[in-house]
Amino acid sequence: MSAARAPRVPVEERLFSLVLALLATEPGLTKSDILATVQGYRQKYSPNGDNTALERQFERDKDDIRELGVPLETLDDPAASGNNQMLRYRIPRGAYELPLDIAFSSEETALLTLAAMVWREGTLSGESRRALLKLRSLGGTATVPGLDYAPRIRSRDAAFEPLRDALDRGVLVRFPYLKPGESEARKREVAPFALIQHQGRWMVSCLEPDTGRRKTFLLSRIIGPVVITAIAVERPVDATAESALAALDEVWRTRTALIRVVAGSDAETRLTKRRSTVVRDDCLLEIHFSDEQIVADELASFGPEVTVLEPASVRDLVIARLRRLVAVHTEVRAAGGSHHG
């Protein structure tokens, strides 16, 4: 396969493969060995052709993994001293492995692996994906050709990938957003600075270019294609995933609803175990939320098992949802009756 037709290998996968390859070899690998065998290079390597561009890519990759603190060594060949083509590269495991007094149980290892995969989707900046490389490469040995990869957790929202692309480019995006309670979507033009997961839902935190205000949008409410523009936007230093999550957590902490649940019901079981729930009395719960519309959907799903006492705004939203549900069922039954008549 020609280099022009070679499938594109993501940069983090190429760096990951390079680290594992250099960890797996004691004597080290020459540049030719690496370009010919390691995932991300071999697809573009030409045994008898010009590999100048690929060699420059390898030099950049060496700098990248060293910036991560990876102890990449360069070994001179005594029989060909000064010949750069015969230099060998390796990562000594003893200088890079975890200390001997640190160990993880199988359960802890599984949780770290899952957290790393979710983190890869949730942080999304180039720096974060490169940092994940170091965590993943602390694992066991692997031969150069046979590198395996864990499956990736993917978001189901179609807006996820284009938003991640825009994040890496640092540009404005446009998308149609349907706000709860409105019948038509509105066009939004914003600069995304973080894709985050909060309370099990994917969100994008953005800056409004005209006002400088920060807003968070649910990906599930983006109902059309995300258009990536070429308009670059400079992000404030504090516009990070951490600051976005901290802001959402603060909203979550300050917003509460007082509800009564039916004893022994599914609602009691689930809502009692909900994060930050306070049991005031038998079947009287104080729950936290960050979005009235979302919590109204959740509470309405329990039907008669939940009664919202306060705030009135959430109570009204839940009642409106239950009334719509009754209206739909009434229409369906009426239509069924007329059909049989």
N, C-alpha and C positions, 0 to 999 in steps of 0.2 A: 504494500500500500504506500502511495506517495505521501510525503509530508503534508502536502496541500490537502489531501483527503483524509488524513489521520483524524480520528475522533478527538474532540477537545477533552482534556483531562483537567478538572478544576485544580487551581494552584495549591490549595490546601492538601489535596490528595497526592499531588506530586511531591510536596514537601514531606508529608507523612511517609510516603514510600521511600524517599531518600533517607530519612532518619532511621527507619527500620532496617533498610539495607546496610547502612553503615554501622548499626548496632550489631548486626548479625555476622559481621566479618571480623576476625581477629587480626589477620595480616593487612586488612584494608583493601580498597578497590581503587583501580586507576580511573582516570576520567573516562577513558574509552569503555571500561567495564560498566561504569555507571550509565553512560549515555546509551549503551547497547542493551542493558538489561532492566533498568529500573522504570517502573510505571511512570508515565508522564514525559519521559525522555525517549524511550525505545520506539514509541510510535512515530517519532519524527527523525530518528537516527538513520543516517545513510552510511552503510559500511564503506563505500568507495566514493562518497560524495563530499560536498562541503558542509561541515557541521559547525561553522563559525558562530552562527546565531544561537545554536543549541548550547555551545560552550559558554557563550555570554550569559545565557539563561542559568546555567549551572553555577557560574560565578556569583550571580545575584542571589541564587537560592542558598549558597553557602553563607553569604552575609546574613540572610534572613534567619537561618536557623541558629547562627551564632548570636544574633541579637536576642534570641529566646533564652540564652544561657546554655545552649547545648555545646558541650566540649568537643567540637569537631577538631580532630588532629590531622595535620599534614605530615606524611612520612616521606623522607627522601630515600631514593633507591641508591644504596652504596655503589652498585655496579654502574649506575648512570647518573652520578651526581650532577646537579644543575640542569638535568633534562626535565622540563616541566611536564612533558607528556607521560613520564614514568613516575610522577608523584603518586602516592597512595593516600587515600582518605579513609578515616575510620572514626567511630565514636566509642571510646573505651567504656564498657558497661560499668566498671567499678567507679568511674567518675560521674556517672549519670544515674545509676540506680538509686532507689530509696535506701536510706540507712537501714542496717540490719535490724535495728530495734523497732522498726515500724512495719507492721503487718496488717493486712485486711482480711476479715472473714469472707467467706463466699457471698454472704448476704450483703456485706459492705461493698464488695467489689461489684456486685450486680447493681447496687444503687448508684455507685460512682459512674458506672458505664451508662446507665439510663440518664443520670443527671447530665453527663457530658453530651449525650446525643440531644437532649432537650435544649441544653445551653447552646449548642451549635445552631439550633433553629431560632432561639430566642434572642441572642445578643446580636448576631448578624453583621457586626462591623468586621472589616478586614482584620483589624488587630485582634479581635476576639477569636475569630476562626483560626488565626495563627497560634494564639495562646493555647487553644484546645489541642493543637498538635503535640505540645509537650506532655499534657496529661495522657493522651492516648498512646504515646510512644514509650511510656514507662512499663509497658507490658513485656511479655516473653519474647524469646528469640523467634526469628522467622527467616527462611531462606529468601534469597533475592527474588526469584521468579514467582514464588507462591505466596504472595501477600494477600491475606483475607481482610475483609472489612465488615464491620457490624452494620446491620440495616439502619437506615436513617429514618427518624421520625419526621413525618411531613405534615404540614398544616393542610387542611382540606380547602381552605379559602383560596379562591383563584387570585386574589389580590396579593397574596403573600410573596410570591417570587418577584413580580415587578417592583414591589415596594422594597424588597431586599436589594434589588439591582440599583434602585434610585438612592438607597442609603449609601451604598458603596461609591456611587458617583457623586453624591453630595448635590443633587439637583432637585428642582421643583417637580411635583407630580400633580396631575388633575384626575379627579374621579367623581362619579355621581354617588351621593350619600343620602340614604333615606333615613331621616330622623324619625324616631317613634312619634306617632300622633299626626304625622304629615302624610298626605296622599301622594306627593310627588317628590322625587329626589332632587337635591340641589347640587350644582357643580361646586366642587371644592378645589382650590389651588393652594397647596401647602408644601412645606419642606419637611419631609420625614426625618426624624433624628433617632428613633429607636422603635424596634418591633419587640413587643413584650407580651408575656402571658400573665394575666392576673385573674385569679379565681377561675382558672380553667378556660379562659377566653382569650383569643389573640387580639391584640390591639396595636395600633400604630400611634405613636406620639409625634406631633408635628408642630412646626412653627408657622404662623400666618405671616407671610412676607410683608404685608402692608402694615399690620398692627404690632407685630412682634409677640403676639399672644401665643400661648401654648395650649394646644387642644389634643384630646385623645379620641380616636375613632375606632369603633369596633369593626374588625375586618368583615364580619358577617353582614354588616349593614352597607358595605360598598357593593352596589348592585350592578355595576357596569365595569368595563375595562379601565385599568389604571394606565394613564398616558404619561410616559416619562418624557420630560422636556429636556432641553439642553441648557436651561437656565441654572447656573451654579449659585448656590447660596452658602454663605459662611455661617456656620453654626456657633453659638456661644459655647464657651468651654464647659459650662455646667449643663448643657443639653445632652444628657446621657440616659441610658437605660435605667441606671440606678436612681437618678433624680425623678424620672417618670414613675417608676415603681414606688418611690417614697411618697410622691404626691398622691398616688392612688391609695396607698396604705393609709395616709392621713385622712383622706375622704372616707375610707372604709371605717376608720376608728371613730369618726365623729358622727356618722349617720347610723341611726338605730331605728328599729321598728319593734313595737310591742305586739305580740301575737298570742293567741290561745290555741292550743292544739288538742285534738281528741286523744284521751289516754289510750296508750297501747297501739296507736295508729302508726302508719308508715311515716306520716308527717312528724310525729313526735320523735321517732327513731332517727330520722335523717336530720331534722333541724336541730335536735339536741347536740348532735355530733358536728354540726357545722362550725367552722372556725369562729372563735370569739363569742359563741353563744353563751348567754348567762341565763340560768334557770332561776327565775325569781320565786316561783311557787310551783306547786303541782300543775303542770300543763300550761304555765304562763312563762313565755320565753322572750328574752330580749335578743334580737339578732342584729348583726351589722350588715351593711350593704354599701356599695359605691354608686349604684345606678338605680333609680326608682323603677324605670321600665323593666330592667332585668329582674329585680327582686319581685316585681309584681307578676311577671311571667312565672317565676319559680313558685311563688305562693299560690297563685291561681291553679297551678297544676295539681295541687293536693285537694282541690274541690272543697267539700264540706268539712274536711279534717282540720282546716285552718280558718281562724277568724282574726282579721287584722283589727287591732284596737287603735293604734296610732303609729305613725302620723296619719292625718286625714288624707293627705295626698296619695300615699301608698294604698290606703284603704279604698279610695275612690277608683284608683287604677285597677285594683283586683276585682272590685265589684263590676266595673265596666267590662273586664275580660270574661267574667262569669256570665254576665248578661248576653254578651255576644255569643258565647257557647250555647246558652239556652236557646237563643234565637235561631242559630244554625240548626240545632237538633229539631226545633219546632218546624222549620221549613222543610227539613228532610222528611219528617214524619208526615207532614201535610202532603208533600209531593208523592210519597209512597201510597197514602190513602187514596188520592185522586187517581193514581195509576190503576189501583186495584178496582176502583169503582167503575 
